[in-house]
Amino acid sequence: MKFFTFLFAVVVVVAIAGWARAGDTTDLNDRLKALESRLAAVERGVPIPADGIVRVRGLVVEDAKGRDRVVIQASDRGTEGITLRDAAGVPRVILGFEDASGATLGFSGPEGRQRLRLASSDRGTSIHLTASAERTQALMLDAPADGATGLGLWGGPGAQNEQSHAGFWIWKDGTITWGGGLKSAGRTGFLLKYDPDGKADFHVRDAAESTLWQMPIAK
């Protein structure tokens, strides 16, 4: 290895001498920097491709203490991603792509639990935004290719320490609904429904989501 390094240095000296005779100082400095970079790479044992492009399956960037802080990787399963880690090694930002679910961007707290996630599915044109509190999902925005587009909210603890929720949705046929309830009452304990024909109704439902009471509001 020392012989090749010595030989490379000799070539550098000869090249510099030739360029100096040409009198092009600016070009000389640029070429010298490039040669110094290649020489440092040779000394480290890093191969330099002819096209200048380094191809790897993964890349890890460490901090001064040798801790993984940036991880770039690709796998044969069709998943690629970039992970940013904090000083404790916890993944805090993840930008990834999966063949099954499309592109995702997630942000996590210091405990490693995901707090915010944005996903764009390859199945249609669905877009999902989910924000989570310390222990539970707090907000979800859904814009699917088919089905209802809307906003869901979760909070708690509610009655008997159960989670309460509410949602606003616009359905494919133009129907608008707003409702909510407690976990024990099913998905929707109350519901305000507005049909495309202008008819509005208010419903109160039981745990099986059967209507207990209904009141027409407008026609």
C-alpha positions as protocol buffer text, in pm:
chain_id: "A"
residue {
  index: 1
  type: MET
  ca { x: 0 y: 0 z: 0 }
}
residue {
  index: 2
  type: LYS
  ca { x: 288 y: 240 z: 81 }
}
residue {
  index: 3
  type: PHE
  ca { x: 442 y: 170 z: -260 }
}
residue {
  index: 4
  type: PHE
  ca { x: 120 y: 265 z: -442 }
}
residue {
  index: 5
  type: THR
  ca { x: 86 y: 575 z: -226 }
}
residue {
  index: 6
  type: PHE
  ca { x: 444 y: 674 z: -310 }
}
residue {
  index: 7
  type: LEU
  ca { x: 384 y: 608 z: -679 }
}
residue {
  index: 8
  type: PHE
  ca { x: 68 y: 815 z: -672 }
}
residue {
  index: 9
  type: ALA
  ca { x: 255 y: 1102 z: -505 }
}
residue {
  index: 10
  type: VAL
  ca { x: 523 y: 1092 z: -776 }
}
residue {
  index: 11
  type: VAL
  ca { x: 251 y: 1119 z: -1042 }
}
residue {
  index: 12
  type: VAL
  ca { x: 105 y: 1416 z: -857 }
}
residue {
  index: 13
  type: VAL
  ca { x: 441 y: 1594 z: -850 }
}
residue {
  index: 14
  type: VAL
  ca { x: 500 y: 1535 z: -1221 }
}
residue {
  index: 15
  type: ALA
  ca { x: 149 y: 1654 z: -1305 }
}
residue {
  index: 16
  type: ILE
  ca { x: 194 y: 1969 z: -1095 }
}
residue {
  index: 17
  type: ALA
  ca { x: 520 y: 2046 z: -1272 }
}
residue {
  index: 18
  type: GLY
  ca { x: 354 y: 2017 z: -1611 }
}
residue {
  index: 19
  type: TRP
  ca { x: 63 y: 2238 z: -1514 }
}
residue {
  index: 20
  type: ALA
  ca { x: 294 y: 2497 z: -1358 }
}
residue {
  index: 21
  type: ARG
  ca { x: 467 y: 2541 z: -1692 }
}
residue {
  index: 22
  type: ALA
  ca { x: 132 y: 2614 z: -1848 }
}
residue {
  index: 23
  type: GLY
  ca { x: 89 y: 2907 z: -1610 }
}
residue {
  index: 24
  type: ASP
  ca { x: -281 y: 2843 z: -1538 }
}
residue {
  index: 25
  type: THR
  ca { x: -284 y: 2904 z: -1160 }
}
residue {
  index: 26
  type: THR
  ca { x: -661 y: 2875 z: -1113 }
}
residue {
  index: 27
  type: ASP
  ca { x: -684 y: 2544 z: -1298 }
}
residue {
  index: 28
  type: LEU
  ca { x: -375 y: 2423 z: -1112 }
}
residue {
  index: 29
  type: ASN
  ca { x: -533 y: 2486 z: -772 }
}
residue {
  index: 30
  type: ASP
  ca { x: -854 y: 2306 z: -869 }
}
residue {
  index: 31
  type: ARG
  ca { x: -668 y: 2003 z: -1000 }
}
residue {
  index: 32
  type: LEU
  ca { x: -440 y: 1998 z: -697 }
}
residue {
  index: 33
  type: LYS
  ca { x: -739 y: 1987 z: -461 }
}
residue {
  index: 34
  type: ALA
  ca { x: -893 y: 1703 z: -661 }
}
residue {
  index: 35
  type: LEU
  ca { x: -566 y: 1508 z: -653 }
}
residue {
  index: 36
  type: GLU
  ca { x: -524 y: 1565 z: -280 }
}
residue {
  index: 37
  type: SER
  ca { x: -876 y: 1435 z: -223 }
}
residue {
  index: 38
  type: ARG
  ca { x: -808 y: 1122 z: -430 }
}
residue {
  index: 39
  type: LEU
  ca { x: -476 y: 1065 z: -253 }
}
residue {
  index: 40
  type: ALA
  ca { x: -646 y: 1087 z: 88 }
}
residue {
  index: 41
  type: ALA
  ca { x: -907 y: 839 z: -31 }
}
residue {
  index: 42
  type: VAL
  ca { x: -637 y: 597 z: -150 }
}
residue {
  index: 43
  type: GLU
  ca { x: -463 y: 619 z: 187 }
}
residue {
  index: 44
  type: ARG
  ca { x: -793 y: 534 z: 360 }
}
residue {
  index: 45
  type: GLY
  ca { x: -851 y: 245 z: 124 }
}
residue {
  index: 46
  type: VAL
  ca { x: -1168 y: 402 z: -25 }
}
residue {
  index: 47
  type: PRO
  ca { x: -1214 y: 315 z: -393 }
}
residue {
  index: 48
  type: ILE
  ca { x: -1293 y: 604 z: -626 }
}
residue {
  index: 49
  type: PRO
  ca { x: -1510 y: 497 z: -922 }
}
residue {
  index: 50
  type: ALA
  ca { x: -1421 y: 631 z: -1265 }
}
residue {
  index: 51
  type: ASP
  ca { x: -1758 y: 808 z: -1293 }
}
residue {
  index: 52
  type: GLY
  ca { x: -1715 y: 972 z: -950 }
}
residue {
  index: 53
  type: ILE
  ca { x: -2035 y: 811 z: -815 }
}
residue {
  index: 54
  type: VAL
  ca { x: -2010 y: 597 z: -501 }
}
residue {
  index: 55
  type: ARG
  ca { x: -2270 y: 320 z: -489 }
}
residue {
  index: 56
  type: VAL
  ca { x: -2350 y: 162 z: -152 }
}
residue {
  index: 57
  type: ARG
  ca { x: -2638 y: -34 z: 7 }
}
residue {
  index: 58
  type: GLY
  ca { x: -2631 y: 184 z: 314 }
}
residue {
  index: 59
  type: LEU
  ca { x: -2461 y: 482 z: 472 }
}
residue {
  index: 60
  type: VAL
  ca { x: -2415 y: 570 z: 841 }
}
residue {
  index: 61
  type: VAL
  ca { x: -2302 y: 912 z: 964 }
}
residue {
  index: 62
  type: GLU
  ca { x: -2152 y: 912 z: 1313 }
}
residue {
  index: 63
  type: ASP
  ca { x: -2094 y: 1195 z: 1557 }
}
residue {
  index: 64
  type: ALA
  ca { x: -1765 y: 1265 z: 1735 }
}
residue {
  index: 65
  type: LYS
  ca { x: -1847 y: 997 z: 1996 }
}
residue {
  index: 66
  type: GLY
  ca { x: -1912 y: 725 z: 1736 }
}
residue {
  index: 67
  type: ARG
  ca { x: -2290 y: 726 z: 1775 }
}
residue {
  index: 68
  type: ASP
  ca { x: -2509 y: 665 z: 1469 }
}
residue {
  index: 69
  type: ARG
  ca { x: -2691 y: 991 z: 1392 }
}
residue {
  index: 70
  type: VAL
  ca { x: -2793 y: 959 z: 1026 }
}
residue {
  index: 71
  type: VAL
  ca { x: -2874 y: 622 z: 867 }
}
residue {
  index: 72
  type: ILE
  ca { x: -2952 y: 583 z: 496 }
}
residue {
  index: 73
  type: GLN
  ca { x: -3044 y: 237 z: 379 }
}
residue {
  index: 74
  type: ALA
  ca { x: -3223 y: 34 z: 111 }
}
residue {
  index: 75
  type: SER
  ca { x: -3333 y: -328 z: 122 }
}
residue {
  index: 76
  type: ASP
  ca { x: -3445 y: -600 z: -117 }
}
residue {
  index: 77
  type: ARG
  ca { x: -3797 y: -576 z: 33 }
}
residue {
  index: 78
  type: GLY
  ca { x: -3859 y: -250 z: -150 }
}
residue {
  index: 79
  type: THR
  ca { x: -3808 y: -28 z: 154 }
}
residue {
  index: 80
  type: GLU
  ca { x: -3581 y: 273 z: 151 }
}
residue {
  index: 81
  type: GLY
  ca { x: -3538 y: 534 z: 417 }
}
residue {
  index: 82
  type: ILE
  ca { x: -3343 y: 801 z: 598 }
}
residue {
  index: 83
  type: THR
  ca { x: -3339 y: 796 z: 978 }
}
residue {
  index: 84
  type: LEU
  ca { x: -3217 y: 1077 z: 1202 }
}
residue {
  index: 85
  type: ARG
  ca { x: -3127 y: 973 z: 1558 }
}
residue {
  index: 86
  type: ASP
  ca { x: -3070 y: 1183 z: 1867 }
}
residue {
  index: 87
  type: ALA
  ca { x: -2773 y: 1150 z: 2104 }
}
residue {
  index: 88
  type: ALA
  ca { x: -2952 y: 868 z: 2291 }
}
residue {
  index: 89
  type: GLY
  ca { x: -2991 y: 666 z: 1970 }
}
residue {
  index: 90
  type: VAL
  ca { x: -3368 y: 717 z: 1948 }
}
residue {
  index: 91
  type: PRO
  ca { x: -3502 y: 758 z: 1590 }
}
residue {
  index: 92
  type: ARG
  ca { x: -3661 y: 1105 z: 1587 }
}
residue {
  index: 93
  type: VAL
  ca { x: -3721 y: 1166 z: 1214 }
}
residue {
  index: 94
  type: ILE
  ca { x: -3789 y: 893 z: 959 }
}
residue {
  index: 95
  type: LEU
  ca { x: -3837 y: 956 z: 588 }
}
residue {
  index: 96
  type: GLY
  ca { x: -3915 y: 634 z: 407 }
}
residue {
  index: 97
  type: PHE
  ca { x: -4074 y: 455 z: 117 }
}
residue {
  index: 98
  type: GLU
  ca { x: -4244 y: 117 z: 115 }
}
residue {
  index: 99
  type: ASP
  ca { x: -4395 y: -55 z: -188 }
}
residue {
  index: 100
  type: ALA
  ca { x: -4703 y: -151 z: 14 }
}
residue {
  index: 101
  type: SER
  ca { x: -4786 y: 186 z: 172 }
}
residue {
  index: 102
  type: GLY
  ca { x: -4608 y: 452 z: -33 }
}
residue {
  index: 103
  type: ALA
  ca { x: -4405 y: 740 z: 109 }
}
residue {
  index: 104
  type: THR
  ca { x: -4410 y: 832 z: 478 }
}
residue {
  index: 105
  type: LEU
  ca { x: -4261 y: 1103 z: 699 }
}
residue {
  index: 106
  type: GLY
  ca { x: -4267 y: 1053 z: 1074 }
}
residue {
  index: 107
  type: PHE
  ca { x: -4156 y: 1251 z: 1378 }
}
residue {
  index: 108
  type: SER
  ca { x: -4111 y: 1087 z: 1719 }
}
residue {
  index: 109
  type: GLY
  ca { x: -4066 y: 1207 z: 2075 }
}
residue {
  index: 110
  type: PRO
  ca { x: -3764 y: 1140 z: 2298 }
}
residue {
  index: 111
  type: GLU
  ca { x: -3929 y: 819 z: 2421 }
}
residue {
  index: 112
  type: GLY
  ca { x: -3940 y: 686 z: 2063 }
}
residue {
  index: 113
  type: ARG
  ca { x: -4317 y: 703 z: 2021 }
}
residue {
  index: 114
  type: GLN
  ca { x: -4434 y: 853 z: 1692 }
}
residue {
  index: 115
  type: ARG
  ca { x: -4599 y: 1192 z: 1740 }
}
residue {
  index: 116
  type: LEU
  ca { x: -4667 y: 1303 z: 1382 }
}
residue {
  index: 117
  type: ARG
  ca { x: -4698 y: 1095 z: 1065 }
}
residue {
  index: 118
  type: LEU
  ca { x: -4770 y: 1199 z: 707 }
}
residue {
  index: 119
  type: ALA
  ca { x: -4833 y: 921 z: 456 }
}
residue {
  index: 120
  type: SER
  ca { x: -4914 y: 922 z: 86 }
}
residue {
  index: 121
  type: SER
  ca { x: -5043 y: 585 z: -27 }
}
residue {
  index: 122
  type: ASP
  ca { x: -4972 y: 442 z: -371 }
}
residue {
  index: 123
  type: ARG
  ca { x: -5317 y: 283 z: -366 }
}
residue {
  index: 124
  type: GLY
  ca { x: -5512 y: 564 z: -528 }
}
residue {
  index: 125
  type: THR
  ca { x: -5437 y: 915 z: -408 }
}
residue {
  index: 126
  type: SER
  ca { x: -5488 y: 872 z: -34 }
}
residue {
  index: 127
  type: ILE
  ca { x: -5317 y: 1114 z: 204 }
}
residue {
  index: 128
  type: HIS
  ca { x: -5316 y: 1061 z: 580 }
}
residue {
  index: 129
  type: LEU
  ca { x: -5195 y: 1294 z: 854 }
}
residue {
  index: 130
  type: THR
  ca { x: -5191 y: 1162 z: 1211 }
}
residue {
  index: 131
  type: ALA
  ca { x: -5088 y: 1354 z: 1521 }
}
residue {
  index: 132
  type: SER
  ca { x: -5058 y: 1176 z: 1854 }
}
residue {
  index: 133
  type: ALA
  ca { x: -5050 y: 1293 z: 2212 }
}
residue {
  index: 134
  type: GLU
  ca { x: -4840 y: 1132 z: 2483 }
}
residue {
  index: 135
  type: ARG
  ca { x: -5036 y: 805 z: 2494 }
}
residue {
  index: 136
  type: THR
  ca { x: -5308 y: 813 z: 2234 }
}
residue {
  index: 137
  type: GLN
  ca { x: -5393 y: 929 z: 1884 }
}
residue {
  index: 138
  type: ALA
  ca { x: -5522 y: 1287 z: 1900 }
}
residue {
  index: 139
  type: LEU
  ca { x: -5592 y: 1397 z: 1543 }
}
residue {
  index: 140
  type: MET
  ca { x: -5631 y: 1228 z: 1207 }
}
residue {
  index: 141
  type: LEU
  ca { x: -5683 y: 1392 z: 868 }
}
residue {
  index: 142
  type: ASP
  ca { x: -5780 y: 1151 z: 591 }
}
residue {
  index: 143
  type: ALA
  ca { x: -5814 y: 1229 z: 220 }
}
residue {
  index: 144
  type: PRO
  ca { x: -5861 y: 889 z: 51 }
}
residue {
  index: 145
  type: ALA
  ca { x: -5911 y: 815 z: -316 }
}
residue {
  index: 146
  type: ASP
  ca { x: -6248 y: 662 z: -229 }
}
residue {
  index: 147
  type: GLY
  ca { x: -6469 y: 684 z: 77 }
}
residue {
  index: 148
  type: ALA
  ca { x: -6505 y: 978 z: 315 }
}
residue {
  index: 149
  type: THR
  ca { x: -6270 y: 1272 z: 349 }
}
residue {
  index: 150
  type: GLY
  ca { x: -6258 y: 1420 z: 694 }
}
residue {
  index: 151
  type: LEU
  ca { x: -6108 y: 1505 z: 1027 }
}
residue {
  index: 152
  type: GLY
  ca { x: -6112 y: 1286 z: 1337 }
}
residue {
  index: 153
  type: LEU
  ca { x: -6037 y: 1404 z: 1691 }
}
residue {
  index: 154
  type: TRP
  ca { x: -5967 y: 1197 z: 2001 }
}
residue {
  index: 155
  type: GLY
  ca { x: -5939 y: 1313 z: 2360 }
}
residue {
  index: 156
  type: GLY
  ca { x: -5963 y: 1180 z: 2708 }
}
residue {
  index: 157
  type: PRO
  ca { x: -5996 y: 1055 z: 2957 }
}
residue {
  index: 158
  type: GLY
  ca { x: -6374 y: 1079 z: 2923 }
}
residue {
  index: 159
  type: ALA
  ca { x: -6643 y: 934 z: 3145 }
}
residue {
  index: 160
  type: GLN
  ca { x: -6518 y: 630 z: 3341 }
}
residue {
  index: 161
  type: ASN
  ca { x: -6168 y: 700 z: 3211 }
}
residue {
  index: 162
  type: GLU
  ca { x: -6264 y: 611 z: 2853 }
}
residue {
  index: 163
  type: GLN
  ca { x: -6160 y: 786 z: 2536 }
}
residue {
  index: 164
  type: SER
  ca { x: -6395 y: 1037 z: 2374 }
}
residue {
  index: 165
  type: HIS
  ca { x: -6393 y: 1119 z: 2007 }
}
residue {
  index: 166
  type: ALA
  ca { x: -6556 y: 1334 z: 1738 }
}
residue {
  index: 167
  type: GLY
  ca { x: -6534 y: 1357 z: 1363 }
}
residue {
  index: 168
  type: PHE
  ca { x: -6637 y: 1564 z: 1062 }
}
residue {
  index: 169
  type: TRP
  ca { x: -6668 y: 1379 z: 730 }
}
residue {
  index: 170
  type: ILE
  ca { x: -6772 y: 1445 z: 371 }
}
residue {
  index: 171
  type: TRP
  ca { x: -6882 y: 1130 z: 187 }
}
residue {
  index: 172
  type: LYS
  ca { x: -6857 y: 1042 z: -183 }
}
residue {
  index: 173
  type: ASP
  ca { x: -7225 y: 1116 z: -248 }
}
residue {
  index: 174
  type: GLY
  ca { x: -7192 y: 1462 z: -91 }
}
residue {
  index: 175
  type: THR
  ca { x: -7340 y: 1373 z: 247 }
}
residue {
  index: 176
  type: ILE
  ca { x: -7190 y: 1567 z: 538 }
}
residue {
  index: 177
  type: THR
  ca { x: -7181 y: 1417 z: 888 }
}
residue {
  index: 178
  type: TRP
  ca { x: -7059 y: 1536 z: 1225 }
}
residue {
  index: 179
  type: GLY
  ca { x: -7068 y: 1322 z: 1534 }
}
residue {
  index: 180
  type: GLY
  ca { x: -6889 y: 1170 z: 1827 }
}
residue {
  index: 181
  type: GLY
  ca { x: -6920 y: 990 z: 2156 }
}
residue {
  index: 182
  type: LEU
  ca { x: -6744 y: 774 z: 2409 }
}
residue {
  index: 183
  type: LYS
  ca { x: -6563 y: 450 z: 2340 }
}
residue {
  index: 184
  type: SER
  ca { x: -6832 y: 250 z: 2523 }
}
residue {
  index: 185
  type: ALA
  ca { x: -7103 y: 406 z: 2306 }
}
residue {
  index: 186
  type: GLY
  ca { x: -6966 y: 270 z: 1979 }
}
residue {
  index: 187
  type: ARG
  ca { x: -6806 y: 476 z: 1708 }
}
residue {
  index: 188
  type: THR
  ca { x: -7078 y: 741 z: 1710 }
}
residue {
  index: 189
  type: GLY
  ca { x: -7301 y: 824 z: 2009 }
}
residue {
  index: 190
  type: PHE
  ca { x: -7452 y: 1127 z: 1837 }
}
residue {
  index: 191
  type: LEU
  ca { x: -7464 y: 1220 z: 1470 }
}
residue {
  index: 192
  type: LEU
  ca { x: -7568 y: 1524 z: 1271 }
}
residue {
  index: 193
  type: LYS
  ca { x: -7628 y: 1426 z: 909 }
}
residue {
  index: 194
  type: TYR
  ca { x: -7686 y: 1656 z: 612 }
}
residue {
  index: 195
  type: ASP
  ca { x: -7792 y: 1490 z: 285 }
}
residue {
  index: 196
  type: PRO
  ca { x: -7723 y: 1626 z: -66 }
}
residue {
  index: 197
  type: ASP
  ca { x: -8098 y: 1684 z: -110 }
}
residue {
  index: 198
  type: GLY
  ca { x: -8095 y: 1934 z: 179 }
}
residue {
  index: 199
  type: LYS
  ca { x: -8243 y: 1706 z: 445 }
}
residue {
  index: 200
  type: ALA
  ca { x: -8080 y: 1726 z: 788 }
}
residue {
  index: 201
  type: ASP
  ca { x: -8128 y: 1489 z: 1084 }
}
residue {
  index: 202
  type: PHE
  ca { x: -7993 y: 1459 z: 1435 }
}
residue {
  index: 203
  type: HIS
  ca { x: -7945 y: 1106 z: 1569 }
}
residue {
  index: 204
  type: VAL
  ca { x: -7871 y: 964 z: 1913 }
}
residue {
  index: 205
  type: ARG
  ca { x: -7728 y: 610 z: 1900 }
}
residue {
  index: 206
  type: ASP
  ca { x: -7657 y: 326 z: 2138 }
}
residue {
  index: 207
  type: ALA
  ca { x: -7339 y: 115 z: 2170 }
}
residue {
  index: 208
  type: ALA
  ca { x: -7444 y: -94 z: 1867 }
}
residue {
  index: 209
  type: GLU
  ca { x: -7494 y: 233 z: 1673 }
}
residue {
  index: 210
  type: SER
  ca { x: -7866 y: 175 z: 1642 }
}
residue {
  index: 211
  type: THR
  ca { x: -8069 y: 498 z: 1640 }
}
residue {
  index: 212
  type: LEU
  ca { x: -8241 y: 557 z: 1974 }
}
residue {
  index: 213
  type: TRP
  ca { x: -8382 y: 897 z: 1886 }
}
residue {
  index: 214
  type: GLN
  ca { x: -8397 y: 1097 z: 1566 }
}
residue {
  index: 215
  type: MET
  ca { x: -8506 y: 1452 z: 1500 }
}
residue {
  index: 216
  type: PRO
  ca { x: -8543 y: 1608 z: 1154 }
}
residue {
  index: 217
  type: ILE
  ca { x: -8392 y: 1956 z: 1137 }
}
residue {
  index: 218
  type: ALA
  ca { x: -8457 y: 2076 z: 782 }
}
residue {
  index: 219
  type: LYS
  ca { x: -8579 y: 1963 z: 441 }
}
